[in-house]
């Protein structure tokens, strides 16, 4: 019965699709009646979706039927011995085999439609991340954040085309690999051999278009996660470079190892349904190591370790971003079945159900935690992060766990989000403006391990894999071990590649003299003033001193090569790099910038006067702008 219902649904959907596209001869496209026997091609649909064209109007010889091949092409197929003709009203003569082949073609079209429509929804995650980030960060950096989110789309699309898609192989949304070879398709190299027998260069084969688009949206999501950890202080050019490495090398390699059935982690039994590990742990790990390497924002920590909070741009925008992300997450998780056969669609619906349950329990638990810890008040940013953490956690297991398990996972995710955020900020002094590692990294680990603990054997087998959670009866712990290994691989591989990329950038910057060895920088030796108490800063700024760049440690020099200029940190990246601010600056921001700018100029002038005095040259030195 389910099969008949699914078949009827497929036929009905195809009729609707053809109606919208103007294809008026759908029935004839499946099986075409023949009256004047002849050979060769027997039918075709005009490019505009209209009637059959005259040159394709010839029919098939005896014992042949006209079989639908593509939207624009049909050919005569000889009946096999013993096959019976089927004569149905409005469909002409045909055979059960030809009808089955035609239905298989329809199923393939539905698979492509399913993958593409979900890819479009997932792509809208970029808008959700942009609103979430721009709402949390300081007003003076709003344009910069939006600009970097736009860059994610540009850079990742090209890098994924040229080599990322090829590295990912079959793990990239079911990519068809090159003929007879166990690797994918490079945009600049040799691709699949086409139906005409020609092997083309410099183009993704049309059969891989849908897998390419779907997998691209996952790659852009991974990269955007990183931007939250380095927000407000990383150079644009550095961010572009790291985005390219993260998406098309680190993420693509994880896809090949974990989602390609021939990957070594897949062979170990590792299971990650939609990407708690492959997408979110990779992105979260990059955010963590990035925030450590680039250092905290100015005035984030006082000299005594006190945490100084900054005013956010707009929690309204952040809330809008959270709603967008929750909406797009339905497609993110639900479309990971990739294909529309009966069991897959049921699995997709079940995954979406668990996604909602985990979202709900993590959100409610976040509100309870904040009510208790803040004595009756509610913290909107933490509630948002708690909800997103639950979505991340359930992503790996949503298709394989019971409903009660999804609810329990959401509760634990909220607790983990609160604890890991407090640990990183208060004890380790890691400045992660969006709590990117807390939301995506920590919860990515929790969600990945949850598969090894509570995944059901029957649901995993429906997905074409094997294994069972440790607490689900006959589980022997092998699945949990594979999940642990997957988490370790994702974290350390990302960290190593990210650090190597930062060092490479520093080396390139030295080569092109982007960072001159003889330059002088101004370093603030005291940071005890609260951001809201800028009026109390001494007029002469005697706590500011200058040092030579070569006297810094290698880590600090690398950090400086990654960060925006000092002026951009003070007055905002928008003012320095984007021709004005998206929002009006506060009086304190302007006053702080003017005071520190004047202090820098006085120090530079004093340094030049001292050098001239040592050289026996009289007169006062001229004023030099900071960074000259």
Phi and psi in degrees as a GROMACS rama.xvg file:
@    title "Ramachandran Plot"
@    xaxis  label "Phi"
@    yaxis  label "Psi"
@TYPE xy
-61.6802  -37.8239  UNK-2
-64.4859  -41.1073  UNK-3
-65.6904  -40.4805  UNK-4
-62.8699  -43.6186  UNK-5
-64.6323  -39.4094  UNK-6
-63.9577  -45.3031  UNK-7
-61.932  -40.1341  UNK-8
-64.2259  -41.1871  UNK-9
-63.4013  -44.4847  UNK-10
-63.8676  -43.1992  UNK-11
-62.1618  -44.1405  UNK-12
-64.0376  -39.3037  UNK-13
-64.237  -40.3933  UNK-14
-60.6649  -42.3592  UNK-15
-64.8626  -43.2852  UNK-16
-61.3229  -43.9251  UNK-17
-66.4661  -33.8785  UNK-18
-63.2541  -43.5348  UNK-19
-69.3759  -30.8737  UNK-20
-91.9908  -1.03977  UNK-21
86.9523  9.51454  UNK-22
-81.1453  98.0392  UNK-23
-86.7887  -9.39678  UNK-24
-115.811  45.7201  UNK-25
-59.8137  -44.8374  UNK-26
-58.7554  -42.4518  UNK-27
-67.8248  -26.1825  UNK-28
-68.9174  -22.7218  UNK-29
-84.4706  -57.4458  UNK-30
-139.103  123.184  UNK-31
-106.531  129.826  UNK-32
-67.3111  147.657  UNK-33
-122.774  133.898  UNK-34
-121.651  -31.3206  UNK-35
-114.731  93.7256  UNK-36
-55.9027  134.421  UNK-37
-160.35  -178.86  UNK-38
-110.511  179.036  UNK-39
82.1947  -151.642  UNK-40
-68.7331  140.39  UNK-41
-118.185  -2.42552  UNK-42
-179.223  161.741  UNK-43
-167.923  156.325  UNK-44
-108.007  135.574  UNK-45
-63.5828  150.362  UNK-46
-54.4818  -28.1685  UNK-47
-85.575  8.02407  UNK-48
80.3652  15.8302  UNK-49
-89.2858  -147.072  UNK-50
-74.7833  171.203  UNK-51
-64.7272  136.448  UNK-52
-76.6995  153.53  UNK-53
-63.1376  -40.8785  UNK-54
-69.4171  -12.5773  UNK-55
-105.313  17.3175  UNK-56
-87.2373  -4.97645  UNK-57
-67.6499  151.878  UNK-58
-111.254  -175.642  UNK-59
-96.3952  155.982  UNK-60
-71.743  178.438  UNK-61
-59.2662  145.037  UNK-62
64.6737  22.5833  UNK-63
-125.379  155.35  UNK-64
-132.104  157.247  UNK-65
-87.5542  117.993  UNK-66
-109.503  132.975  UNK-67
-69.5958  129.43  UNK-68
-113.616  -55.0086  UNK-69
-136.063  -178.618  UNK-70
-61.5268  -29.6642  UNK-71
-113.308  11.1197  UNK-72
-152.905  134.103  UNK-73
-137.717  157.7  UNK-74
-145.461  160.725  UNK-75
-74.6275  134.105  UNK-76
-122.748  129.185  UNK-77
-78.5477  136.091  UNK-78
-69.5874  139.514  UNK-79
-74.286  158.784  UNK-80
-60.486  129.248  UNK-81
89.9025  -9.23285  UNK-82
-71.7921  142.07  UNK-83
-101.405  147.564  UNK-84
-75.7284  144.164  UNK-85
-115.462  127.271  UNK-86
-115.681  114.912  UNK-87
-127.477  144.697  UNK-88
-58.3128  125.261  UNK-89
83.9622  -2.17152  UNK-90
-121.089  -9.42234  UNK-91
75.9063  -156.586  UNK-92
-97.6612  144.96  UNK-93
-168.462  -164.191  UNK-94
-137.304  163.7  UNK-95
-61.2563  -37.4398  UNK-96
-62.8395  -46.0421  UNK-97
-64.5435  -39.1515  UNK-98
-63.3912  -41.3964  UNK-99
-63.431  -40.6874  UNK-100
-63.1202  -39.6419  UNK-101
-65.4438  -41.7438  UNK-102
-65.8263  -34.0812  UNK-103
-63.8384  -38.1959  UNK-104
-63.8015  -41.1818  UNK-105
-62.5944  -41.1692  UNK-106
-61.7047  -40.6685  UNK-107
-63.1297  -38.4089  UNK-108
-64.9181  -38.8223  UNK-109
-66.0093  -37.8858  UNK-110
-59.9404  -44.9703  UNK-111
-63.6431  -42.4536  UNK-112
-62.896  -44.2554  UNK-113
-59.3323  -44.9324  UNK-114
-68.5988  -40.3755  UNK-115
-72.6154  -43.5269  UNK-116
-66.0822  -36.1094  UNK-117
-71.734  -34.1574  UNK-118
-62.3855  -38.6471  UNK-119
-63.7436  -39.9131  UNK-120
-67.6809  -43.9047  UNK-121
-62.6792  -36.4885  UNK-122
-59.9354  -29.3317  UNK-123
-68.2067  -9.80236  UNK-124
-55.846  -31.5399  UNK-125
-59.0774  -39.1922  UNK-126
-66.127  -38.5376  UNK-127
-64.2108  -46.3054  UNK-128
-62.8565  -39.6914  UNK-129
-62.1432  -45.9837  UNK-130
-66.4234  -40.4611  UNK-131
-60.6314  -46.8699  UNK-132
-70.7384  -46.8751  UNK-133
-65.8457  -24.5762  UNK-134
-76.5247  -27.5452  UNK-135
-87.6473  -38.3244  UNK-136
-76.0808  175.763  UNK-137
-71.9574  150.446  UNK-138
-54.9621  -37.2321  UNK-139
-68.9429  -8.78924  UNK-140
-118.993  17.5222  UNK-141
-63.1595  -48.0367  UNK-142
-60.6463  -41.1844  UNK-143
-60.1549  -42.2203  UNK-144
-64.9925  -44.9952  UNK-145
-64.0419  -38.5364  UNK-146
-63.2167  -42.7072  UNK-147
-68.2553  -35.0268  UNK-148
-66.5284  -34.5983  UNK-149
-66.1436  -40.7908  UNK-150
-61.2702  -32.9083  UNK-151
-53.1077  -46.0334  UNK-152
-63.4475  -44.378  UNK-153
-66.829  -51.8901  UNK-154
-69.8359  -47.6559  UNK-155
-65.3385  -37.0083  UNK-156
-59.0559  -44.7564  UNK-157
-71.53  -45.0488  UNK-158
-65.3561  -37.2738  UNK-159
-66.0836  -35.0503  UNK-160
-68.8871  -47.1401  UNK-161
-72.0559  -42.463  UNK-162
-145.874  -23.1472  UNK-163
-61.9826  -45.6135  UNK-164
-60.6235  -38.1324  UNK-165
-69.4257  -41.2518  UNK-166
-63.3977  -38.614  UNK-167
-67.2884  -31.1516  UNK-168
62.7065  -144.767  UNK-169
-63.397  -17.5284  UNK-170
-68.9227  -16.7324  UNK-171
-82.4588  79.3285  UNK-172
53.5273  39.1895  UNK-173
77.669  30.0473  UNK-174
-53.1844  138.274  UNK-175
-83.3372  116.01  UNK-176
-77.2132  166.948  UNK-177
-59.6688  148.431  UNK-178
-54.4938  117.485  UNK-179
72.4265  7.76832  UNK-180
-127.031  145.858  UNK-181
-95.0937  52.3451  UNK-182
-153.501  167.84  UNK-183
-86.4435  -158.649  UNK-184
-112.531  118.248  UNK-185
-81.9967  137.683  UNK-186
-63.2652  -29.2654  UNK-187
-99.1362  3.61392  UNK-188
-120.502  -163.927  UNK-189
-73.7025  132.185  UNK-190
-106.776  -158.343  UNK-191
-69.5452  152.508  UNK-192
-78.3871  125.115  UNK-193
-74.84  177.444  UNK-194
-61.7757  -24.5643  UNK-195
-86.8824  4.98612  UNK-196
82.9281  3.02154  UNK-197
-96.3722  131.449  UNK-198
-96.4992  119.19  UNK-199
-103.657  153.787  UNK-200
-110.934  152.819  UNK-201
72.4352  23.6741  UNK-202
-155.5  137.689  UNK-203
-72.0038  130.119  UNK-204
-59.86  144.902  UNK-205
-59.9337  -27.3012  UNK-206
-69.1247  -16.9282  UNK-207
-103.003  7.48614  UNK-208
-63.0907  -48.3685  UNK-209
-64.8294  -47.5916  UNK-210
-59.2202  -36.4503  UNK-211
-62.2151  -48.8837  UNK-212
-64.2181  -44.3609  UNK-213
-63.7778  -46.7149  UNK-214
-68.3636  -30.0177  UNK-215
-62.0893  -39.1391  UNK-216
-64.5616  -34.0012  UNK-217
-69.0887  -38.2979  UNK-218
-65.0862  -41.9973  UNK-219
-65.5591  -34.6187  UNK-220
-62.3478  -44.3749  UNK-221
-57.5615  -44.8168  UNK-222
-68.827  -39.6276  UNK-223
-64.5465  -30.9103  UNK-224
-57.9261  -40.8356  UNK-225
-60.7504  -35.5346  UNK-226
-60.8337  -30.2586  UNK-227
-65.3572  -33.8369  UNK-228
-74.9167  -27.3315  UNK-229
-110.136  17.0887  UNK-230
-60.0195  142.782  UNK-231
80.0373  -0.343919  UNK-232
-147.928  3.02034  UNK-233
-100.719  139.117  UNK-234
-62.2742  147.786  UNK-235
-62.43  -45.5989  UNK-236
-65.0639  -33.6561  UNK-237
-68.9027  -41.4107  UNK-238
-61.9743  -40.958  UNK-239
-60.0042  -46.452  UNK-240
-61.4591  -47.2576  UNK-241
-68.5764  -33.821  UNK-242
-61.9048  -42.9221  UNK-243
-61.7145  -43.7196  UNK-244
-66.6973  -45.7012  UNK-245
-64.3195  -44.7151  UNK-246
-76.3442  -46.7199  UNK-247
-98.0636  -4.88951  UNK-248
-119.528  -60.18  UNK-249
-67.7053  -57.3808  UNK-250
-62.8567  -43.7797  UNK-251
-60.596  -38.5557  UNK-252
-66.7497  -40.9443  UNK-253
-63.6133  -37.7586  UNK-254
-61.6567  -45.0806  UNK-255
-63.5582  -36.2673  UNK-256
-80.2427  -32.6905  UNK-257
-105.214  -35.5703  UNK-258
-104.375  -13.4646  UNK-259
-83.2155  126.736  UNK-260
-59.5566  -19.3992  UNK-261
-94.6026  -1.89312  UNK-262
-69.0068  150.609  UNK-263
-68.3678  -31.1403  UNK-264
-74.2629  -35.9619  UNK-265
-62.384  -37.0151  UNK-266
-69.988  -22.5613  UNK-267
-79.6932  -4.73906  UNK-268
95.5159  10.1217  UNK-269
-65.6216  137.739  UNK-270
-133.194  125.797  UNK-271
-142.719  100.211  UNK-272
-58.1487  -54.1105  UNK-273
-128.327  0.802006  UNK-274
121.182  25.5139  UNK-275
-55.7831  -38.5107  UNK-276
-93.4318  -55.4425  UNK-277
-63.3452  -37.2408  UNK-278
-98.0655  -59.5943  UNK-279
-78.5819  -40.7271  UNK-280
-67.2635  -37.572  UNK-281
-63.0564  -49.9546  UNK-282
-63.6852  -41.5775  UNK-283
-65.6258  -38.3043  UNK-284
-65.3257  -39.7293  UNK-285
-63.6773  -38.9636  UNK-286
-64.0491  -39.7896  UNK-287
-66.0062  -53.6397  UNK-288
-67.4117  -30.7829  UNK-289
-66.4873  -43.9716  UNK-290
-66.145  -30.318  UNK-291
-72.6786  -46.0498  UNK-292
-69.9574  -37.5801  UNK-293
-82.9824  -14.863  UNK-294
84.5734  167.587  UNK-295
-73.8993  163.888  UNK-296
-69.5931  155.553  UNK-297
-59.6105  135.983  UNK-298
67.1854  16.13  UNK-299
-73.1497  -36.0288  UNK-300
-125.203  130.834  UNK-301
-75.0999  168.771  UNK-302
-60.2895  -32.1744  UNK-303
-88.3686  6.65322  UNK-304
94.0763  -2.0089  UNK-305
-62.7234  136.999  UNK-306
-87.5465  127.144  UNK-307
-106.205  117.734  UNK-308
-87.941  141.606  UNK-309
-101.418  153.685  UNK-310
-78.5925  130.412  UNK-311
-76.7622  158.357  UNK-312
-66.7207  -54.649  UNK-313
-165.774  114.481  UNK-314
-72.1167  -15.827  UNK-315
-65.2267  -45.4288  UNK-316
-63.9079  -40.1187  UNK-317
-63.3947  -41.0089  UNK-318
-64.7833  -40.6738  UNK-319
-60.2016  -43.9043  UNK-320
-61.2155  -38.5456  UNK-321
-64.8995  -40.6826  UNK-322
-64.1013  -41.7269  UNK-323
-62.7689  -43.4633  UNK-324
-64.1448  -41.9422  UNK-325
-61.3464  -41.1576  UNK-326
-64.3703  -49.1279  UNK-327
-70.3417  -23.3069  UNK-328
-64.5331  -26.8753  UNK-329
-59.5758  -44.643  UNK-330
-73.2957  -34.9967  UNK-331
-56.9047  -47.7501  UNK-332
-81.7306  -45.1642  UNK-333
-65.8187  -33.9457  UNK-334
-81.7934  -2.84971  UNK-335
-72.2632  -6.03749  UNK-336
-73.0351  -22.8049  UNK-337
73.8318  -41.3803  UNK-338
-120.193  161.453  UNK-339
-106.193  18.069  UNK-340
-63.7927  163.036  UNK-341
-50.3125  -54.5035  UNK-342
-65.2887  -32.409  UNK-343
-67.4169  -41.3274  UNK-344
-67.8444  -35.8979  UNK-345
-65.7963  -39.9586  UNK-346
-65.7761  -39.0709  UNK-347
-61.9137  -45.9131  UNK-348
-62.7906  -39.8945  UNK-349
-65.8497  -38.4993  UNK-350
-63.6514  -41.5573  UNK-351
-65.9382  -39.232  UNK-352
-59.0212  -48.5429  UNK-353
-65.0123  -32.7862  UNK-354
-61.6404  -44.8219  UNK-355
-64.2021  -41.5805  UNK-356
-64.6631  -42.7647  UNK-357
-68.9738  -39.2426  UNK-358
-57.5531  -45.6118  UNK-359
-65.5896  -46.7013  UNK-360
-68.2765  -37.4018  UNK-361
-68.7829  -37.5769  UNK-362
-66.1868  -45.591  UNK-363
-63.7998  -42.2912  UNK-364
-65.1795  -35.5121  UNK-365
-63.5133  -41.6378  UNK-366
-63.7106  -42.4353  UNK-367
-62.5243  -45.0736  UNK-368
-60.3896  -46.4806  UNK-369
-68.442  -34.0408  UNK-370
-64.1551  -39.6742  UNK-371
-72.4183  -47.9804  UNK-372
-74.8214  -25.3022  UNK-373
-105.22  14.3361  UNK-374
56.0741  53.25  UNK-375
100.262  -11.0179  UNK-376
-94.2237  164.693  UNK-377
-115.918  137.057  UNK-378
-108.341  104.127  UNK-379
-64.2344  -46.5776  UNK-380
-57.9943  -41.3004  UNK-381
-69.494  -35.4609  UNK-382
-61.1438  -41.3848  UNK-383
-62.5184  -48.2613  UNK-384
-65.6529  -35.0795  UNK-385
-63.7427  -41.8448  UNK-386
-63.8766  -46.4967  UNK-387
-64.3897  -35.964  UNK-388
-61.8742  -38.8695  UNK-389
-64.3431  -39.6021  UNK-390
-63.4213  -41.7019  UNK-391
-62.8849  -45.711  UNK-392
-61.8929  -38.3254  UNK-393
-83.1445  -9.12787  UNK-394
-61.6007  -36.8174  UNK-395
-75.9879  -29.4905  UNK-396
-117.437  0.626116  UNK-397
-58.1425  -27.5709  UNK-398
-90.2927  -5.32924  UNK-399
-122.861  -2.48276  UNK-400
-116.432  159.35  UNK-401
-71.4234  162.777  UNK-402
-62.692  -41.8025  UNK-403
-62.7883  -33.5155  UNK-404
-67.4821  -36.6133  UNK-405
-64.7556  -39.6619  UNK-406
-65.4478  -44.9812  UNK-407
-61.7633  -40.0804  UNK-408
-60.8643  -40.4036  UNK-409
-63.1922  -39.4564  UNK-410
-63.1889  -47.8144  UNK-411
-65.9448  -34.0607  UNK-412
-62.7892  -41.7076  UNK-413
-62.7711  -41.7378  UNK-414
-64.3914  -42.1566  UNK-415
-64.6245  -40.5815  UNK-416
-60.3156  -44.2003  UNK-417
-66.1424  -46.267  UNK-418
-67.7245  -45.2074  UNK-419
-68.9998  -36.0369  UNK-420
-63.6798  -44.0426  UNK-421
-63.6874  -41.7267  UNK-422
-64.1506  -47.5974  UNK-423
-64.3801  -42.6475  UNK-424
-80.6023  -47.587  UNK-425
-84.3721  -32.9076  UNK-426
-103.159  -42.0464  UNK-427
-96.276  -9.69516  UNK-428
53.9509  44.5833  UNK-429
-95.1832  121.006  UNK-430
-91.5666  96.0585  UNK-431
-113.041  93.2092  UNK-432
-54.776  -35.7815  UNK-433
-102.095  7.43195  UNK-434
51.7559  43.9891  UNK-435
-64.6158  -40.3435  UNK-436
-71.4592  -38.6125  UNK-437
-58.0941  -49.8852  UNK-438
-71.2913  -49.6494  UNK-439
-97.4151  -38.6617  UNK-440
-77.5453  -59.1355  UNK-441
-62.1308  -44.814  UNK-442
-73.9063  -25.8639  UNK-443
-63.5723  -39.8419  UNK-444
-65.5932  -46.7647  UNK-445
-57.9658  -46.8147  UNK-446
-65.4833  -37.6937  UNK-447
-66.3866  -43.3885  UNK-448
-68.968  -27.6222  UNK-449
-61.5203  -32.2939  UNK-450
-60.288  -44.0955  UNK-451
-70.2044  -12.3297  UNK-452
-103.592  -39.9558  UNK-453
-128.352  9.3555  UNK-454
-70.5196  138.069  UNK-455
-86.2296  137.737  UNK-456
-63.0943  -43.6699  UNK-457
-65.4568  -36.2285  UNK-458
-72.9831  -36.6084  UNK-459
-64.29  -40.8365  UNK-460
-66.6225  -32.4448  UNK-461
-63.5368  -26.4941  UNK-462
-87.0538  0.710081  UNK-463
86.3048  17.1664  UNK-464
-123.9  -179.263  UNK-465
-133.651  155.45  UNK-466
137.971  167.195  UNK-467
-156.068  142.205  UNK-468
-62.8189  150.359  UNK-469
-59.5812  -34.4887  UNK-470
-96.9509  15.9905  UNK-471
-114.319  38.1065  UNK-472
106.273  -97.3678  UNK-473
-92.6649  11.3994  UNK-474
-62.2857  131.163  UNK-475
-104.327  4.54016  UNK-476
92.1012  -7.55086  UNK-477
-66.4132  -37.6234  UNK-478
-67.1828  -41.1742  UNK-479
-62.0797  -40.7476  UNK-480
-61.9666  -42.5259  UNK-481
-63.1404  -36.9882  UNK-482
-67.5468  -39.3542  UNK-483
-62.5276  -45.454  UNK-484
-61.955  -38.5738  UNK-485
-62.9975  -41.8463  UNK-486
-64.7598  -43.8746  UNK-487
-62.6604  -42.4589  UNK-488
-62.3286  -47.4697  UNK-489
-60.9956  -45.1042  UNK-490
-67.9228  -53.4267  UNK-491
-73.2329  -34.3425  UNK-492
-64.9265  -40.9217  UNK-493
-65.3533  -44.7475  UNK-494
-62.3897  -46.8993  UNK-495
-61.8064  -46.3333  UNK-496
-65.3863  -38.1719  UNK-497
-67.7075  -45.6475  UNK-498
-62.6249  -42.9154  UNK-499
-61.4713  -39.6481  UNK-500
-65.969  -39.7612  UNK-501
-65.0594  -41.1734  UNK-502
-65.2339  -40.6078  UNK-503
-61.6397  -41.9157  UNK-504
-61.758  -44.0723  UNK-505
-59.6693  -42.7009  UNK-506
-64.1073  -43.1006  UNK-507
-65.1849  -38.0301  UNK-508
-63.2114  -36.6317  UNK-509
-68.0103  -39.2104  UNK-510
-63.1007  -43.1516  UNK-511
-89.0138  9.02795  UNK-512
60.864  32.1727  UNK-513
-72.4694  -20.5722  UNK-514
-129.084  98.1826  UNK-515
-74.0694  132.033  UNK-516
-63.7666  -21.7356  UNK-517
-95.9741  2.81618  UNK-518
-71.4749  156.761  UNK-519
-114.949  133.46  UNK-520
-116.517  159.574  UNK-521
-104.319  127.222  UNK-522
-119.379  130.296  UNK-523
-83.4564  119.927  UNK-524
-92.7097  -7.15819  UNK-525
-136.667  137.641  UNK-526
-137.242  39.8799  UNK-527
-85.2805  -10.418  UNK-528
-78.6269  136.029  UNK-529
-69.7816  147.434  UNK-530
-57.1496  -33.1655  UNK-531
-84.2329  -1.27926  UNK-532
-114.855  36.1323  UNK-533
-64.1821  -25.5285  UNK-534
-63.425  -19.8905  UNK-535
-89.823  0.899697  UNK-536
-68.7236  138.049  UNK-537
-59.9072  144.156  UNK-538
-65.2883  -40.3133  UNK-539
-85.9633  -4.52763  UNK-540
49.7072  50.5681  UNK-541
-69.3336  -11.723  UNK-542
-85.5817  7.11741  UNK-543
-105.005  133.458  UNK-544
-134.77  164.553  UNK-545
-116.586  146.308  UNK-546
-140.091  159.03  UNK-547
-78.3166  145.905  UNK-548
-61.8783  -38.6291  UNK-549
-66.8239  -15.2425  UNK-550
-81.5105  -8.30039  UNK-551
-80.2193  158.418  UNK-552
-71.6557  162.518  UNK-553
-60.4092  -38.8907  UNK-554
-62.0255  -43.1698  UNK-555
-66.7901  -34.9528  UNK-556
-68.8966  -38.8078  UNK-557
-64.8483  -42.4579  UNK-558
-56.994  -45.0003  UNK-559
-64.7534  -31.5793  UNK-560
-71.7733  -18.4498  UNK-561
-93.8527  -24.8681  UNK-562
-86.5606  156.673  UNK-563
-68.5137  169.887  UNK-564
-64.6804  162.625  UNK-565
-62.2947  -39.5211  UNK-566
-60.4607  -41.1673  UNK-567
-64.8631  -34.2257  UNK-568
-70.4744  -33.364  UNK-569
-77.454  -56.3403  UNK-570
-96.2773  -13.9456  UNK-571
114.765  143.231  UNK-572
-64.9308  -29.2834  UNK-573
-61.2933  -45.0537  UNK-574
-67.6781  -37.4906  UNK-575
-83.2453  -42.607  UNK-576
-108.78  -13.2862  UNK-577
-126.56  24.8166  UNK-578
56.422  47.477  UNK-579
116.143  161.568  UNK-580
-89.5181  149.21  UNK-581
-70.0209  -31.4512  UNK-582
-129.296  158.781  UNK-583
-68.6112  136.39  UNK-584
-73.3898  151.369  UNK-585
-79.3236  161.623  UNK-586
-62.5241  -37.2134  UNK-587
-64.0658  -38.4553  UNK-588
-64.3648  -44.3171  UNK-589
-65.644  -42.7239  UNK-590
-65.4059  -41.1246  UNK-591
-62.2368  -42.8799  UNK-592
-61.8743  -46.763  UNK-593
-63.385  -42.2079  UNK-594
-63.0878  -46.4681  UNK-595
-72.7472  -33.1045  UNK-596
-63.8758  -43.9761  UNK-597
-64.7796  -38.4525  UNK-598
-64.0667  -40.6998  UNK-599
-62.1122  -43.9217  UNK-600
-64.0753  -40.0959  UNK-601
-64.7174  -39.5667  UNK-602
-67.6745  -42.1539  UNK-603
-63.1045  -42.5407  UNK-604
-62.6546  -43.6694  UNK-605
-62.5116  -38.873  UNK-606
-64.7099  -42.1687  UNK-607
-66.8798  -39.9608  UNK-608
-61.8196  -40.8094  UNK-609
-64.939  -40.3292  UNK-610
-65.4246  -39.3359  UNK-611
-68.235  -37.0575  UNK-612
-63.1118  -41.3511  UNK-613
-65.3842  -32.0226  UNK-614
-87.7149  -1.18366  UNK-615
78.2306  22.1313  UNK-616
-101.285  126.524  UNK-617
-84.1368  177.535  UNK-618
90.0302  165.754  UNK-619
-91.4628  144.821  UNK-620
-77.6195  152.816  UNK-621
-79.1943  167.419  UNK-622
-80.3616  136.907  UNK-623
-122.579  130.55  UNK-624
-67.9967  145.927  UNK-625
-60.2426  135.526  UNK-626
94.5643  -10.1404  UNK-627
